[in-house]
Amino acid sequence: MKHKQKLYCYVDETGQDTAGKLFVVTVVVLAAQRYELEKALEAIEGESGKFKKKWTDAKHAERESYLRKVLKLEGLKRAVYYDILQNSKDYFAFTAKVAADAVRPQANKEDEVAVYVDGFTRTEIMKFTKILRPSMNARTVVKMIRRDESSSLIRLADALCGLLRDAAERSAWAKQLVQSLRKRGFIE
């Protein structure tokens, strides 16, 4: 029997601007190691020059430096999940499905899951929660994160979302980095 645990799930998405052509969801699921990883990610943000910038606001050199340093964080192995939706605008249901699929194998009904979502309004959070909860096998709380209070973990989800979108849109350097992340066991 698994012991009771608290999981932290950081969700970000990109692609609503493509009108359903391409929509990417990234989920970072962590347990006890989250505080150490948060501190390590903050240090990497400073070293890379990315700081607290969103993916779209960071320069290419900052993005690449940041992600190459992230590749060295062993605590992120098997913690990042993503999926890509094409030719659909069912964003909330898809985002909830990806989050649930990422958490379900790691959680049981005694566990608690805190899901942090970036960029949703209160109304969108309520809609997302209504879709998410029935597909979870653990007690779940969904929390909205505003840009000014985001953590290095939600910024990681944002960066990976941006990278995966760039790779899907045929960026050669992004494709190569995604291959490296897969090979090292960082993303599934």
C-alpha positions as CSV (number, residue, x, y, z in Angstrom):
1,M,0.0,0.0,0.0
2,K,1.3,3.5,-0.9
3,H,1.8,6.0,1.9
4,K,-0.2,9.2,1.9
5,Q,1.5,12.0,0.1
6,K,1.0,15.5,-1.2
7,L,1.6,16.1,-4.9
8,Y,2.1,19.5,-6.5
9,C,1.0,19.9,-10.1
10,Y,2.0,22.9,-12.2
11,V,0.1,23.3,-15.4
12,D,0.7,25.7,-18.3
13,E,-0.7,25.8,-21.9
14,T,0.0,27.6,-25.1
15,G,-1.7,27.7,-28.5
16,Q,-5.1,29.3,-28.1
17,D,-3.9,31.9,-30.6
18,T,-3.7,29.2,-33.3
19,A,-7.5,28.9,-33.3
20,G,-7.4,25.2,-32.7
21,K,-4.6,24.3,-35.0
22,L,-2.1,23.5,-32.2
23,F,-2.5,23.5,-28.5
24,V,0.2,22.3,-26.1
25,V,-0.2,21.5,-22.4
26,T,2.7,20.9,-20.0
27,V,2.4,19.5,-16.5
28,V,5.1,19.3,-13.9
29,V,4.3,16.9,-11.0
30,L,6.4,16.9,-7.9
31,A,6.2,15.6,-4.3
32,A,8.7,16.3,-1.5
33,Q,11.5,17.5,-3.8
34,R,9.6,20.6,-4.9
35,Y,11.3,23.1,-2.5
36,E,14.8,22.0,-3.5
37,L,13.9,22.2,-7.2
38,E,12.3,25.6,-6.8
39,K,15.5,27.0,-5.4
40,A,17.7,25.3,-8.1
41,L,15.4,26.7,-10.8
42,E,15.6,30.2,-9.3
43,A,19.4,30.0,-9.4
44,I,19.3,28.8,-13.0
45,E,16.9,31.6,-14.0
46,G,19.5,34.1,-12.7
47,E,22.5,32.3,-14.2
48,S,20.8,32.1,-17.7
49,G,19.6,35.7,-17.7
50,K,16.0,34.5,-18.1
51,F,15.1,35.6,-14.6
52,K,11.3,35.6,-14.2
53,K,10.5,36.2,-17.9
54,K,7.9,34.2,-19.7
55,W,9.1,32.1,-22.6
56,T,7.9,34.6,-25.2
57,D,9.6,37.5,-23.4
58,A,13.0,35.8,-23.1
59,K,15.8,36.0,-25.7
60,H,16.8,32.9,-27.6
61,A,20.2,32.7,-25.8
62,E,18.4,33.0,-22.4
63,R,15.9,30.3,-23.3
64,E,18.6,27.9,-24.5
65,S,20.9,28.5,-21.6
66,Y,18.1,28.1,-19.1
67,L,16.9,24.8,-20.6
68,R,20.4,23.3,-21.0
69,K,21.0,24.0,-17.3
70,V,17.6,22.5,-16.4
71,L,18.7,19.3,-18.2
72,K,21.2,18.8,-15.4
73,L,18.5,18.7,-12.6
74,E,18.1,15.0,-11.7
75,G,15.0,15.8,-9.6
76,L,13.0,16.6,-12.7
77,K,13.4,13.1,-14.2
78,R,9.9,11.6,-14.9
79,A,8.3,14.8,-13.5
80,V,7.3,16.5,-16.8
81,Y,4.3,15.4,-18.9
82,Y,2.9,17.0,-22.0
83,D,0.4,16.4,-24.8
84,I,-0.5,18.3,-28.0
85,L,-4.0,18.8,-29.3
86,Q,-4.5,19.5,-32.9
87,N,-7.5,20.7,-34.9
88,S,-9.7,21.2,-31.9
89,K,-10.7,24.1,-29.5
90,D,-11.7,21.9,-26.6
91,Y,-9.0,23.5,-24.5
92,F,-10.4,23.1,-20.9
93,A,-11.2,19.4,-21.3
94,F,-7.9,18.7,-22.9
95,T,-5.9,20.6,-20.3
96,A,-7.8,18.8,-17.5
97,K,-7.2,15.4,-19.2
98,V,-3.4,16.0,-19.5
99,A,-3.2,17.1,-15.8
100,A,-5.2,14.0,-14.7
101,D,-3.2,11.7,-16.9
102,A,0.0,13.1,-15.4
103,V,-1.1,12.7,-11.7
104,R,-3.2,9.5,-11.8
105,P,-0.3,7.0,-12.0
106,Q,1.4,8.7,-9.0
107,A,-1.6,9.3,-6.7
108,N,-4.1,7.2,-4.7
109,K,-7.4,8.3,-3.1
110,E,-5.7,9.1,0.2
111,D,-3.3,11.6,-1.4
112,E,-3.8,15.3,-1.8
113,V,-3.0,17.1,-5.0
114,A,-2.6,20.9,-5.4
115,V,-2.9,21.9,-9.0
116,Y,-1.5,25.3,-9.9
117,V,-2.7,26.8,-13.2
118,D,-1.2,29.8,-14.9
119,G,-3.3,32.3,-16.9
120,F,-6.8,31.2,-16.1
121,T,-9.5,33.6,-14.9
122,R,-11.6,32.7,-11.8
123,T,-14.4,31.6,-14.1
124,E,-12.0,29.5,-16.1
125,I,-10.6,27.9,-12.9
126,M,-14.1,26.9,-11.9
127,K,-14.8,25.4,-15.3
128,F,-11.4,23.6,-15.3
129,T,-12.0,22.3,-11.7
130,K,-15.4,21.0,-12.6
131,I,-13.9,19.0,-15.5
132,L,-10.7,17.9,-13.7
133,R,-12.0,16.6,-10.3
134,P,-14.1,13.6,-11.6
135,S,-11.1,12.2,-13.5
136,M,-8.7,12.4,-10.5
137,N,-8.2,9.6,-8.1
138,A,-7.1,11.8,-5.2
139,R,-8.4,14.8,-3.3
140,T,-7.7,17.8,-5.5
141,V,-7.5,21.6,-5.0
142,V,-7.0,23.9,-8.0
143,K,-5.3,27.2,-7.5
144,M,-5.0,30.1,-9.9
145,I,-1.6,31.7,-10.2
146,R,-1.3,35.3,-11.3
147,R,1.8,36.3,-13.3
148,D,3.2,38.5,-10.4
149,E,3.1,35.5,-8.0
150,S,4.3,32.7,-10.2
151,S,6.9,30.3,-8.9
152,S,9.9,29.0,-10.7
153,L,8.0,25.7,-11.2
154,I,5.2,27.3,-13.1
155,R,7.8,29.3,-15.1
156,L,9.4,25.9,-15.9
157,A,6.1,24.6,-17.2
158,D,5.8,27.8,-19.3
159,A,9.3,27.3,-20.7
160,L,8.7,23.7,-21.6
161,C,5.4,24.6,-23.1
162,G,7.1,27.2,-25.3
163,L,9.9,24.7,-26.2
164,L,7.4,22.0,-27.2
165,R,5.4,24.5,-29.3
166,D,8.5,25.7,-31.0
167,A,9.4,22.1,-31.8
168,A,5.9,21.3,-33.1
169,E,6.2,24.4,-35.3
170,R,9.4,23.0,-36.8
171,S,12.2,24.9,-34.9
172,A,15.3,22.8,-35.4
173,W,17.0,23.8,-32.2
174,A,13.8,23.1,-30.2
175,K,13.4,19.7,-31.8
176,Q,17.0,18.8,-30.8
177,L,16.5,20.0,-27.2
178,V,13.2,18.1,-26.9
179,Q,15.0,14.9,-28.1
180,S,17.7,15.5,-25.4
181,L,14.9,15.9,-22.7
182,R,13.2,12.7,-23.8
183,K,16.5,10.8,-24.0
184,R,17.4,11.9,-20.4
185,G,14.0,10.9,-19.1
186,F,12.8,14.4,-18.3
187,I,9.6,14.5,-20.3
188,E,7.0,11.9,-21.1
